[in-house]
Amino acid sequence: MDISREMAKTACHALNEKKAEDLRVIEISEISPLADYFIIATGANTNQIQAMVDAVEEALTIAGYSPRQIEGNRNSTWILMDYRDIIVHIFSKEDRLFYDLEKIWTDGKRIEVDELV
């Protein structure tokens, strides 16, 4: 398994552990130089969003990966975690509907989360 897919698997597992809602994975490697995968998840409130961020950061750190950048803070309703090969987006329900990344990246290949977890 390639490194970026292993990273995506680790992040998805961490998000599942924190009961992420509507977890989606989009492979964008063929259409964008930004990353290989976008991982998109929804949290019910800012506490859950932060718990999801912490879980992803801890799991990827243990696996030996460090973020290039994390955008957002404890009160944010959209956190972007850039790990070079994967980008994790954790949203509130309202922001996810508003920004609708799945629609923007429809050219990407949807990966079933079950394949990764």
Secondary structure as the mmCIF struct_conf table of DSSP 4:
data_model
#
loop_
_struct_conf.conf_type_id
_struct_conf.id
_struct_conf.beg_label_comp_id
_struct_conf.beg_label_asym_id
_struct_conf.beg_label_seq_id
_struct_conf.end_label_comp_id
_struct_conf.end_label_asym_id
_struct_conf.end_label_seq_id
HELX_RH_AL_P HELX_RH_AL_P1 ILE A 3 GLU A 17
TURN_TY1_P TURN_TY1_P1 LYS A 18 LYS A 19
STRN STRN1 GLU A 21 GLU A 27
TURN_TY1_P TURN_TY1_P2 SER A 29 ILE A 31
BEND BEND1 PRO A 33 LEU A 34
BEND BEND2 ASP A 36 ASP A 36
STRN STRN2 TYR A 37 GLY A 43
BEND BEND3 ALA A 44 ASN A 45
HELX_RH_AL_P HELX_RH_AL_P2 THR A 46 ILE A 62
TURN_TY1_P TURN_TY1_P3 ALA A 63 GLY A 64
BEND BEND4 ARG A 68 ARG A 68
STRN STRN3 GLN A 69 GLU A 71
TURN_TY1_P TURN_TY1_P4 ARG A 74 ASN A 75
BEND BEND5 THR A 77 THR A 77
STRN STRN4 TRP A 78 ASP A 82
BEND BEND6 ARG A 84 ASP A 85
STRN STRN5 ILE A 86 SER A 92
HELX_RH_AL_P HELX_RH_AL_P3 LYS A 93 TYR A 99
HELX_RH_AL_P HELX_RH_AL_P4 LEU A 101 ILE A 104
TURN_TY1_P TURN_TY1_P5 TRP A 105 ASP A 107
BEND BEND7 GLY A 108 GLY A 108
STRN STRN6 LYS A 109 ILE A 111
HELX_RH_AL_P HELX_RH_AL_P5 VAL A 113 LEU A 116
#
